[in-house]
Amino acid sequence: MNTEAVKLALTSLAFVTAATSAHAGGPAAADAEPELAAPAAALASNSIWSGFWIGASMGSGSSAYDIGAHITDVDTGDMLGGLDLPDLGGKGGLIGAEIGWGHEFGNGWVAGAQLDYTSPQIKADAALNLGPTGTISTTFRPKFVASGLLRLGYVVNDSTMIYGLAGESYSTFHGDAEAGYGPDLATATYGFGAFGTTIGAGIETRLGEMTSLKLEYRATDFGDVGLIAGPISDTAQFDAAMATSSQSVRATLALHF
């Protein structure tokens, strides 16, 4: 057999084999290409309930003041006049800021804690004429409320959590009082602080990858506080005390980290 003919036949066979292999491997190689994960699925699995958050709040509130004020005779102890106003109320707006941390346990439950500061604009006024010789009047409002709260929530779906909260709040109060008896008149400006127990509940809904909106109700009971005690003349003593509580509804826009 001619040597050149053999070489040509072998070369042709090798070319055909290589071309056939490349054609057979083309679809298989294409099928082996990895698929990219859908962005929507990645966002849905990215929970915002674990980690830190900061928030800004706006809302409205009301306060109930049970104020008692009395003028007594220094010598006999007899009450010369008095003012008892149960549930004297005030209403107004509020703004606030908060910082908190939460942890999602993986079974739907989320626990956390937060600190917040609220500036309320709630004022109450009261006045009473005690016949021709006596008057009592007072103006009263909280200046700020600082709270430390624990929160327990349950995630009802991928974007919504319901929760309850409880903790302690501290508030400073400012007031002006005036008491008159006959020709004598006493005025006073006073301020004091009081601790109270706060409870509440709310719902939080995810707005975006790192943001959420909370709607929340709170109630705080500050208990009984003595306001003023002192003489207004040589024969008359003035005393005032108060029990107060407050309620609020607020919306908070939160940024999660």
MARMILUM-520050 format. One record per residue: residue in three letters; z, y, x of N, C-alpha, C in turn. Coordinates in nm, 3 decimals, decimal comma, padded with zeros to 5 digits. Layout:
BEGIN
R  aa    n.pz    n.py    n.px   ca.pz   ca.py   ca.px    c.pz    c.py    c.px
R ALA       Z       Y       X       Z       Y       X       Z       Y       X
...
This chain:
BEGIN
R  aa    n.pz    n.py    n.px   ca.pz   ca.py   ca.px    c.pz    c.py    c.px
R MET  00,000 -00,120  00,086  00,000  00,000  00,000  00,000  00,123  00,088
R ASN -00,069  00,226  00,044 -00,074  00,350  00,119  00,061  00,418  00,119
R THR  00,107  00,457  00,241  00,240  00,519  00,256  00,248  00,651  00,185
R GLU  00,142  00,730  00,191  00,142  00,861  00,125  00,151  00,846 -00,025
R ALA  00,090  00,745 -00,081  00,098  00,722 -00,225  00,238  00,684 -00,269
R VAL  00,306  00,604 -00,186  00,445  00,567 -00,219  00,534  00,689 -00,219
R LYS  00,521  00,773 -00,118  00,605  00,894 -00,112  00,581  00,984 -00,233
R LEU  00,455  00,995 -00,275  00,425  01,079 -00,390  00,484  01,022 -00,518
R ALA  00,483  00,891 -00,533  00,541  00,828 -00,653  00,691  00,846 -00,659
R LEU  00,757  00,831 -00,544  00,903  00,848 -00,541  00,943  00,993 -00,571
R THR  00,864  01,085 -00,515  00,895  01,227 -00,539  00,879  01,261 -00,686
R SER  00,777  01,210 -00,753  00,755  01,235 -00,895  00,865  01,175 -00,981
R LEU  00,910  01,052 -00,943  01,018  00,987 -01,017  01,147  01,066 -01,009
R ALA  01,179  01,116 -00,890  01,302  01,196 -00,872  01,297  01,324 -00,955
R PHE  01,183  01,389 -00,962  01,169  01,513 -01,038  01,189  01,489 -01,187
R VAL  01,127  01,378 -01,236  01,141  01,347 -01,379  01,286  01,314 -01,414
R THR  01,355  01,239 -01,327  01,495  01,202 -01,351  01,585  01,325 -01,356
R ALA  01,564  01,416 -01,261  01,646  01,539 -01,260  01,623  01,624 -01,383
R ALA  01,497  01,637 -01,425  01,467  01,717 -01,544  01,528  01,655 -01,668
R THR  01,524  01,523 -01,680  01,581  01,455 -01,797  01,732  01,474 -01,803
R SER  01,800  01,464 -01,686  01,946  01,480 -01,682  01,985  01,622 -01,722
R ALA  01,912  01,719 -01,672  01,945  01,858 -01,707  01,927  01,883 -01,854
R HIS  01,822  01,826 -01,914  01,800  01,844 -02,058  01,908  01,776 -02,141
R ALA  01,952  01,658 -02,098  02,057  01,586 -02,171  02,191  01,655 -02,159
R GLY  02,220  01,720 -02,047  02,351  01,784 -02,027  02,362  01,921 -02,085
R GLY  02,254  01,983 -02,129  02,258  02,119 -02,181  02,344  02,135 -02,302
R PRO  02,324  02,061 -02,412  02,407  02,076 -02,532  02,551  02,039 -02,508
R ALA  02,575  01,937 -02,426  02,713  01,895 -02,400  02,790  02,006 -02,332
R ALA  02,720  02,072 -02,235  02,789  02,182 -02,166  02,819  02,295 -02,261
R ALA  02,726  02,322 -02,353  02,750  02,429 -02,450  02,865  02,394 -02,543
R ASP  02,873  02,264 -02,582  02,981  02,223 -02,671  03,116  02,234 -02,605
R ALA  03,121  02,229 -02,473  03,250  02,230 -02,402  03,306  02,369 -02,384
R GLU  03,233  02,473 -02,422  03,283  02,609 -02,406  03,404  02,632 -02,496
R PRO  03,515  02,691 -02,444  03,637  02,712 -02,524  03,616  02,820 -02,628
R GLU  03,686  02,805 -02,742  03,681  02,904 -02,848  03,792  03,005 -02,829
R LEU  03,765  03,133 -02,858  03,864  03,239 -02,846  03,952  03,243 -02,969
R ALA  04,083  03,269 -02,949  04,177  03,278 -03,062  04,148  03,403 -03,144
R ALA  04,164  03,391 -03,273  04,139  03,505 -03,362  04,249  03,609 -03,345
R PRO  04,215  03,738 -03,329  04,317  03,843 -03,313  04,414  03,849 -03,429
R ALA  04,369  03,825 -03,552  04,458  03,833 -03,668  04,569  03,729 -03,660
R ALA  04,534  03,608 -03,613  04,636  03,503 -03,601  04,739  03,539 -03,497
R ALA  04,695  03,602 -03,387  04,790  03,643 -03,282  04,884  03,749 -03,334
R LEU  04,835  03,846 -03,413  04,921  03,951 -03,468  05,022  03,895 -03,566
R ALA  04,981  03,797 -03,648  05,072  03,741 -03,748  05,189  03,669 -03,683
R SER  05,166  03,611 -03,562  05,273  03,536 -03,496  05,364  03,624 -03,414
R ASN  05,334  03,754 -03,402  05,412  03,846 -03,321  05,520  03,909 -03,408
R SER  05,639  03,852 -03,410  05,748  03,900 -03,494  05,807  04,028 -03,438
R ILE  05,845  04,121 -03,526  05,912  04,244 -03,483  06,062  04,241 -03,511
R TRP  06,113  04,131 -03,565  06,253  04,128 -03,607  06,349  04,104 -03,492
R SER  06,300  04,064 -03,375  06,384  04,047 -03,257  06,358  04,162 -03,160
R GLY  06,466  04,219 -03,106  06,455  04,327 -03,009  06,515  04,456 -03,059
R PHE  06,492  04,563 -02,983  06,548  04,695 -03,014  06,455  04,773 -03,106
R TRP  06,516  04,868 -03,178  06,437  04,963 -03,257  06,508  05,098 -03,261
R ILE  06,432  05,203 -03,284  06,484  05,336 -03,312  06,422  05,382 -03,443
R GLY  06,492  05,471 -03,514  06,442  05,513 -03,644  06,484  05,654 -03,680
R ALA  06,408  05,716 -03,768  06,438  05,848 -03,824  06,443  05,835 -03,976
R SER  06,545  05,898 -04,038  06,572  05,879 -04,181  06,569  06,011 -04,257
R MET  06,531  06,001 -04,385  06,544  06,109 -04,482  06,588  06,048 -04,614
R GLY  06,667  06,126 -04,692  06,710  06,074 -04,820  06,795  06,174 -04,895
R SER  06,872  06,123 -04,989  06,962  06,206 -05,068  07,093  06,132 -05,088
R GLY  07,198  06,209 -05,114  07,329  06,148 -05,131  07,414  06,226 -05,227
R SER  07,525  06,164 -05,264  07,624  06,229 -05,350  07,763  06,191 -05,302
R SER  07,857  06,279 -05,326  07,997  06,255 -05,289  08,085  06,280 -05,409
R ALA  08,190  06,200 -05,419  08,291  06,216 -05,525  08,424  06,251 -05,459
R TYR  08,483  06,362 -05,501  08,609  06,409 -05,444  08,714  06,413 -05,554
R ASP  08,821  06,340 -05,534  08,936  06,346 -05,624  09,038  06,438 -05,557
R ILE  09,039  06,566 -05,600  09,120  06,669 -05,535  09,243  06,699 -05,620
R GLY  09,357  06,703 -05,554  09,480  06,744 -05,619  09,543  06,858 -05,541
R ALA  09,573  06,970 -05,609  09,635  07,087 -05,546  09,746  07,139 -05,637
R HIS  09,861  07,171 -05,578  09,976  07,210 -05,659  10,054  07,323 -05,592
R ILE  10,108  07,409 -05,677  10,201  07,513 -05,633  10,338  07,481 -05,692
R THR  10,439  07,472 -05,607  10,574  07,437 -05,652  10,673  07,546 -05,611
R ASP  10,781  07,553 -05,687  10,890  07,646 -05,657  10,972  07,589 -05,542
R VAL  10,989  07,668 -05,438  11,060  07,621 -05,320  11,206  07,588 -05,352
R ASP  11,270  07,665 -05,436  11,413  07,647 -05,465  11,438  07,532 -05,562
R THR  11,359  07,522 -05,667  11,387  07,421 -05,771  11,299  07,296 -05,760
R GLY  11,185  07,306 -05,691  11,092  07,193 -05,685  11,004  07,181 -05,806
R ASP  11,019  07,271 -05,903  10,935  07,266 -06,023  10,791  07,304 -05,989
R MET  10,697  07,238 -06,058  10,556  07,269 -06,037  10,520  07,393 -06,117
R LEU  10,472  07,495 -06,046  10,434  07,620 -06,110  10,289  07,618 -06,157
R GLY  10,207  07,533 -06,099  10,068  07,521 -06,138  10,003  07,410 -06,058
R GLY  09,896  07,358 -06,110  09,831  07,248 -06,039  09,684  07,234 -06,075
R LEU  09,612  07,167 -05,989  09,471  07,140 -06,008  09,445  06,994 -05,973
R ASP  09,403  06,916 -06,071  09,367  06,776 -06,049  09,224  06,756 -06,099
R LEU  09,136  06,730 -06,006  08,995  06,715 -06,040  08,946  06,578 -05,994
R PRO  08,952  06,478 -06,081  08,899  06,347 -06,045  08,746  06,348 -06,044
R ASP  08,690  06,288 -05,939  08,545  06,271 -05,928  08,468  06,403 -05,935
R LEU  08,525  06,507 -05,874  08,447  06,628 -05,854  08,329  06,593 -05,764
R GLY  08,208  06,625 -05,806  08,091  06,576 -05,734  08,009  06,682 -05,666
R GLY  07,937  06,638 -05,564  07,839  06,720 -05,497  07,717  06,636 -05,463
R LYS  07,599  06,698 -05,462  07,476  06,628 -05,430  07,396  06,708 -05,329
R GLY  07,310  06,639 -05,255  07,226  06,707 -05,158  07,144  06,610 -05,077
R GLY  07,060  06,666 -04,989  06,975  06,585 -04,904  07,045  06,543 -04,776
R LEU  06,978  06,459 -04,700  07,032  06,415 -04,571  06,917  06,380 -04,478
R ILE  06,944  06,393 -04,348  06,854  06,345 -04,244  06,938  06,267 -04,144
R GLY  06,875  06,176 -04,070  06,952  06,095 -03,978  06,865  06,031 -03,872
R ALA  06,931  05,969 -03,773  06,864  05,896 -03,666  06,947  05,772 -03,636
R GLU  06,880  05,665 -03,590  06,950  05,540 -03,564  06,887  05,465 -03,447
R ILE  06,967  05,377 -03,386  06,921  05,284 -03,285  06,985  05,149 -03,313
R GLY  06,909  05,041 -03,298  06,964  04,911 -03,332  06,900  04,798 -03,253
R TRP  06,956  04,680 -03,269  06,905  04,558 -03,204  06,919  04,443 -03,301
R GLY  06,818  04,355 -03,305  06,822  04,240 -03,393  06,774  04,115 -03,322
R HIS  06,808  03,999 -03,380  06,764  03,870 -03,327  06,725  03,778 -03,442
R GLU  06,602  03,725 -03,437  06,555  03,631 -03,538  06,583  03,489 -03,489
R PHE  06,649  03,409 -03,572  06,693  03,276 -03,531  06,586  03,169 -03,551
R GLY  06,476  03,199 -03,616  06,370  03,102 -03,633  06,374  03,026 -03,764
R ASN  06,482  03,037 -03,839  06,493  02,971 -03,969  06,492  03,071 -04,084
R GLY  06,444  03,191 -04,058  06,438  03,294 -04,160  06,548  03,397 -04,151
R TRP  06,659  03,366 -04,083  06,773  03,457 -04,076  06,761  03,549 -03,955
R VAL  06,802  03,676 -03,975  06,800  03,776 -03,869  06,935  03,847 -03,869
R ALA  06,999  03,855 -03,753  07,126  03,925 -03,739  07,110  04,040 -03,640
R GLY  07,186  04,146 -03,660  07,174  04,260 -03,570  07,286  04,360 -03,589
R ALA  07,277  04,469 -03,514  07,376  04,577 -03,520  07,305  04,709 -03,496
R GLN  07,362  04,817 -03,549  07,302  04,949 -03,531  07,407  05,058 -03,528
R LEU  07,371  05,168 -03,461  07,449  05,291 -03,461  07,361  05,401 -03,519
R ASP  07,420  05,486 -03,605  07,339  05,594 -03,662  07,422  05,719 -03,685
R TYR  07,352  05,830 -03,694  07,411  05,962 -03,715  07,339  06,026 -03,834
R THR  07,418  06,076 -03,930  07,362  06,137 -04,051  07,417  06,278 -04,067
R SER  07,328  06,371 -04,099  07,366  06,508 -04,129  07,343  06,534 -04,277
R PRO  07,450  06,533 -04,360  07,433  06,554 -04,504  07,446  06,701 -04,543
R GLN  07,378  06,739 -04,650  07,388  06,874 -04,706  07,447  06,863 -04,847
R ILE  07,572  06,822 -04,855  07,638  06,796 -04,983  07,763  06,884 -04,991
R LYS  07,770  06,970 -05,093  07,883  07,063 -05,107  07,936  07,059 -05,249
R ALA  08,068  07,070 -05,259  08,133  07,073 -05,390  08,224  07,195 -05,399
R ASP  08,226  07,261 -05,516  08,311  07,377 -05,541  08,398  07,352 -05,663
R ALA  08,521  07,403 -05,657  08,612  07,391 -05,772  08,700  07,515 -05,778
R ALA  08,733  07,559 -05,900  08,820  07,675 -05,920  08,896  07,657 -06,050
R LEU  09,020  07,708 -06,052  09,104  07,697 -06,171  09,193  07,819 -06,181
R ASN  09,196  07,880 -06,300  09,288  07,990 -06,327  09,414  07,933 -06,391
R LEU  09,526  07,968 -06,333  09,655  07,919 -06,384  09,726  08,032 -06,459
R GLY  09,667  08,069 -06,569  09,728  08,176 -06,647  09,707  08,309 -06,579
R PRO  09,789  08,407 -06,611  09,771  08,542 -06,556  09,820  08,556 -06,413
R THR  09,892  08,456 -06,360  09,955  08,477 -06,230  09,905  08,384 -06,120
R GLY  09,829  08,281 -06,150  09,794  08,184 -06,046  09,647  08,144 -06,048
R THR  09,589  08,128 -05,929  09,452  08,078 -05,915  09,447  07,981 -05,796
R ILE  09,360  07,883 -05,809  09,333  07,790 -05,699  09,182  07,767 -05,694
R SER  09,122  07,776 -05,575  08,980  07,746 -05,560  08,957  07,680 -05,424
R THR  08,853  07,598 -05,417  08,821  07,531 -05,292  08,672  07,499 -05,285
R THR  08,619  07,498 -05,164  08,483  07,455 -05,133  08,493  07,349 -05,025
R PHE  08,415  07,242 -05,038  08,434  07,127 -04,951  08,300  07,060 -04,924
R ARG  08,278  07,016 -04,798  08,155  06,945 -04,764  08,175  06,863 -04,637
R PRO  08,106  06,751 -04,622  08,106  06,676 -04,496  08,008  06,741 -04,398
R LYS  08,044  06,742 -04,270  07,956  06,801 -04,169  07,863  06,697 -04,107
R PHE  07,913  06,577 -04,078  07,828  06,470 -04,027  07,896  06,336 -04,056
R VAL  07,818  06,229 -04,047  07,868  06,092 -04,063  07,808  06,008 -03,951
R ALA  07,893  05,942 -03,871  07,849  05,850 -03,767  07,894  05,710 -03,806
R SER  07,804  05,612 -03,797  07,833  05,476 -03,845  07,798  05,372 -03,740
R GLY  07,881  05,267 -03,734  07,852  05,147 -03,659  07,847  05,030 -03,756
R LEU  07,731  04,965 -03,769  07,709  04,869 -03,877  07,656  04,737 -03,823
R LEU  07,695  04,628 -03,888  07,638  04,496 -03,864  07,541  04,465 -03,977
R ARG  07,432  04,393 -03,945  07,328  04,368 -04,043  07,290  04,220 -04,042
R LEU  07,276  04,161 -04,161  07,230  04,023 -04,177  07,116  04,023 -04,277
R GLY  07,001  03,970 -04,234  06,884  03,973 -04,319  06,815  03,838 -04,329
R TYR  06,722  03,829 -04,424  06,643  03,707 -04,442  06,497  03,747 -04,458
R VAL  06,410  03,686 -04,378  06,267  03,716 -04,380  06,202  03,637 -04,494
R VAL  06,152  03,707 -04,594  06,095  03,640 -04,711  05,947  03,609 -04,694
R ASN  05,878  03,684 -04,605  05,740  03,651 -04,569  05,712  03,713 -04,433
R ASP  05,584  03,709 -04,389  05,551  03,756 -04,254  05,581  03,904 -04,233
R SER  05,590  03,983 -04,339  05,602  04,128 -04,323  05,723  04,190 -04,389
R THR  05,809  04,115 -04,456  05,918  04,173 -04,535  06,049  04,100 -04,511
R MET  06,157  04,180 -04,497  06,292  04,126 -04,482  06,386  04,200 -04,577
R ILE  06,475  04,127 -04,643  06,583  04,186 -04,720  06,712  04,168 -04,642
R TYR  06,807  04,261 -04,655  06,927  04,254 -04,572  07,045  04,323 -04,639
R GLY  07,163  04,287 -04,592  07,286  04,357 -04,627  07,350  04,408 -04,500
R LEU  07,434  04,510 -04,513  07,501  04,566 -04,396  07,643  04,608 -04,430
R ALA  07,729  04,610 -04,329  07,869  04,650 -04,346  07,923  04,699 -04,213
R GLY  08,019  04,792 -04,219  08,078  04,844 -04,096  08,169  04,962 -04,123
R GLU  08,194  05,040 -04,019  08,283  05,155 -04,026  08,205  05,284 -04,005
R SER  08,249  05,389 -04,075  08,189  05,522 -04,058  08,299  05,623 -04,030
R TYR  08,262  05,726 -03,956  08,353  05,837 -03,928  08,283  05,966 -03,968
R SER  08,355  06,051 -04,041  08,298  06,176 -04,088  08,395  06,291 -04,062
R THR  08,341  06,407 -04,032  08,421  06,529 -04,028  08,390  06,611 -04,153
R PHE  08,494  06,673 -04,207  08,483  06,751 -04,331  08,527  06,895 -04,304
R HIS  08,468  06,987 -04,378  08,500  07,128 -04,365  08,525  07,185 -04,505
R GLY  08,627  07,266 -04,516  08,660  07,324 -04,645  08,722  07,462 -04,634
R ASP  08,714  07,534 -04,744  08,780  07,664 -04,759  08,864  07,658 -04,885
R ALA  08,989  07,701 -04,876  09,080  07,698 -04,991  09,146  07,834 -05,009
R GLU  09,173  07,866 -05,135  09,241  07,991 -05,168  09,338  07,966 -05,281
R ALA  09,461  08,010 -05,263  09,564  07,994 -05,366  09,635  08,127 -05,386
R GLY  09,646  08,166 -05,513  09,714  08,291 -05,545  09,824  08,268 -05,647
R TYR  09,934  08,337 -05,628  10,044  08,331 -05,724  10,107  08,469 -05,733
R GLY  10,085  08,532 -05,847  10,133  08,668 -05,862  10,060  08,759 -05,765
R PRO  10,134  08,844 -05,695  10,068  08,935 -05,599  10,035  08,867 -05,466
R ASP  10,081  08,745 -05,446  10,064  08,678 -05,317  09,936  08,594 -05,318
R LEU  09,863  08,595 -05,205  09,739  08,520 -05,192  09,733  08,456 -05,054
R ALA  09,701  08,330 -05,051  09,686  08,258 -04,925  09,546  08,198 -04,917
R THR  09,482  08,214 -04,801  09,351  08,154 -04,778  09,356  08,069 -04,652
R ALA  09,273  07,968 -04,648  09,272  07,879 -04,532  09,134  07,817 -04,516
R THR  09,093  07,802 -04,390  08,974  07,725 -04,355  09,021  07,604 -04,278
R TYR  08,977  07,487 -04,318  09,032  07,366 -04,259  08,921  07,267 -04,228
R GLY  08,948  07,179 -04,137  08,856  07,072 -04,103  08,934  06,952 -04,056
R PHE  08,883  06,836 -04,081  08,952  06,713 -04,041  08,851  06,600 -04,035
R GLY  08,891  06,490 -03,975  08,807  06,371 -03,967  08,870  06,255 -04,040
R ALA  08,788  06,163 -04,087  08,838  06,046 -04,160  08,744  05,927 -04,136
R PHE  08,805  05,809 -04,126  08,730  05,684 -04,116  08,713  05,623 -04,255
R GLY  08,604  05,552 -04,275  08,580  05,485 -04,403  08,501  05,358 -04,385
R THR  08,508  05,271 -04,484  08,433  05,145 -04,484  08,300  05,164 -04,555
R THR  08,192  05,120 -04,490  08,057  05,134 -04,544  07,997  04,997 -04,573
R ILE  07,936  04,982 -04,690  07,858  04,863 -04,724  07,723  04,909 -04,777
R GLY  07,623  04,821 -04,773  07,493  04,860 -04,822  07,397  04,743 -04,825
R ALA  07,275  04,771 -04,869  07,169  04,670 -04,878  07,036  04,742 -04,868
R GLY  06,932  04,667 -04,826  06,801  04,729 -04,813  06,690  04,628 -04,801
R ILE  06,569  04,681 -04,791  06,448  04,602 -04,771  06,366  04,670 -04,662
R GLU  06,313  04,591 -04,568  06,233  04,644 -04,458  06,096  04,577 -04,459
R THR  05,990  04,659 -04,452  05,853  04,609 -04,458  05,777  04,652 -04,333
R ARG  05,707  04,557 -04,274  05,628  04,586 -04,154  05,504  04,666 -04,192
R LEU  05,480  04,777 -04,117  05,364  04,860 -04,140  05,253  04,833 -04,040
R GLY  05,289  04,804 -03,915  05,192  04,781 -03,809  05,249  04,689 -03,704
R GLU  05,185  04,688 -03,587  05,227  04,596 -03,482  05,367  04,626 -03,433
R MET  05,409  04,755 -03,435  05,540  04,793 -03,382  05,620  04,882 -03,477
R THR  05,576  04,902 -03,600  05,643  04,994 -03,691  05,682  04,924 -03,821
R SER  05,785  04,980 -03,886  05,830  04,928 -04,015  05,891  05,042 -04,095
R LEU  05,906  05,019 -04,227  05,968  05,116 -04,318  06,083  05,048 -04,389
R LYS  06,201  05,113 -04,387  06,321  05,061 -04,454  06,357  05,150 -04,572
R LEU  06,393  05,088 -04,683  06,453  05,156 -04,797  06,594  05,100 -04,814
R GLU  06,696  05,189 -04,816  06,834  05,142 -04,801  06,931  05,220 -04,889
R TYR  07,028  05,148 -04,943  07,139  05,208 -05,020  07,269  05,185 -04,944
R ARG  07,355  05,289 -04,940  07,486  05,278 -04,875  07,595  05,340 -04,963
R ALA  07,716  05,286 -04,950  07,835  05,343 -05,014  07,949  05,341 -04,913
R THR  08,025  05,451 -04,906  08,136  05,464 -04,811  08,260  05,515 -04,883
R ASP  08,375  05,453 -04,856  08,503  05,496 -04,912  08,591  05,545 -04,797
R PHE  08,627  05,675 -04,800  08,708  05,736 -04,694  08,857  05,738 -04,725
R GLY  08,898  05,694 -04,844  09,040  05,687 -04,876  09,102  05,823 -04,903
R ASP  09,235  05,833 -04,887  09,312  05,954 -04,918  09,341  06,033 -04,791
R VAL  09,327  06,165 -04,800  09,351  06,255 -04,686  09,428  06,375 -04,734
R GLY  09,536  06,413 -04,662  09,609  06,537 -04,690  09,532  06,656 -04,635
R LEU  09,521  06,762 -04,715  09,442  06,878 -04,675  09,528  06,991 -04,623
R ILE  09,611  07,046 -04,709  09,689  07,165 -04,675  09,830  07,150 -04,730
R ALA  09,926  07,194 -04,654  10,065  07,200 -04,701  10,133  07,318 -04,632
R GLY  10,186  07,414 -04,713  10,252  07,529 -04,653  10,293  07,631 -04,757
R PRO  10,381  07,723 -04,720  10,428  07,825 -04,815  10,324  07,934 -04,836
R ILE  10,318  07,985 -04,958  10,233  08,100 -04,986  10,317  08,223 -05,019
R SER  10,446  08,204 -05,031  10,538  08,316 -05,049  10,679  08,265 -05,017
R ASP  10,778  08,351 -05,034  10,917  08,310 -05,008  10,965  08,208 -05,111
R THR  10,900  08,201 -05,227  10,949  08,114 -05,333  10,850  08,005 -05,375
R ALA  10,728  08,005 -05,317  10,626  07,911 -05,363  10,564  07,834 -05,246
R GLN  10,537  07,704 -05,271  10,476  07,613 -05,174  10,344  07,562 -05,229
R PHE  10,243  07,554 -05,140  10,111  07,505 -05,181  10,079  07,375 -05,107
R ASP  10,034  07,272 -05,181  09,995  07,144 -05,123  09,862  07,100 -05,184
R ALA  09,776  07,038 -05,101  09,647  06,987 -05,149  09,616  06,856 -05,077
R ALA  09,561  06,762 -05,151  09,519  06,632 -05,096  09,390  06,589 -05,164
R MET  09,322  06,492 -05,101  09,191  06,453 -05,152  09,163  06,306 -05,123
R ALA  09,097  06,240 -05,217  09,037  06,108 -05,194  08,887  06,124 -05,213
R THR  08,808  06,071 -05,119  08,664  06,093 -05,126  08,585  05,965 -05,099
R SER  08,467  05,959 -05,159  08,372  05,850 -05,137  08,233  05,909 -05,146
R SER  08,135  05,837 -05,091  07,998  05,888 -05,091  07,900  05,774 -05,112
R GLN  07,783  05,808 -05,162  07,672  05,715 -05,180  07,544  05,782 -05,131
R SER  07,450  05,701 -05,082  07,325  05,758 -05,034  07,212  05,657 -05,049
R VAL  07,091  05,710 -05,063  06,968  05,633 -05,060  06,879  05,699 -04,956
R ARG  06,825  05,618 -04,862  06,744  05,674 -04,756  06,624  05,587 -04,724
R ALA  06,520  05,653 -04,670  06,402  05,584 -04,617  06,399  05,607 -04,467
R THR  06,377  05,500 -04,390  06,380  05,508 -04,245  06,250  05,453 -04,188
R LEU  06,183  05,532 -04,105  06,066  05,486 -04,032  06,113  05,439 -03,895
R ALA  06,088  05,311 -03,862  06,141  05,251 -03,740  06,029  05,214 -03,645
R LEU  06,056  05,230 -03,513  05,967  05,188 -03,407  06,035  05,077 -03,328
R HIS  05,968  04,961 -03,316  06,027  04,842 -03,254  05,975  04,823 -03,112
R PHE  06,062  04,765 -03,026  06,028  04,743 -02,886  06,041  04,595 -02,851
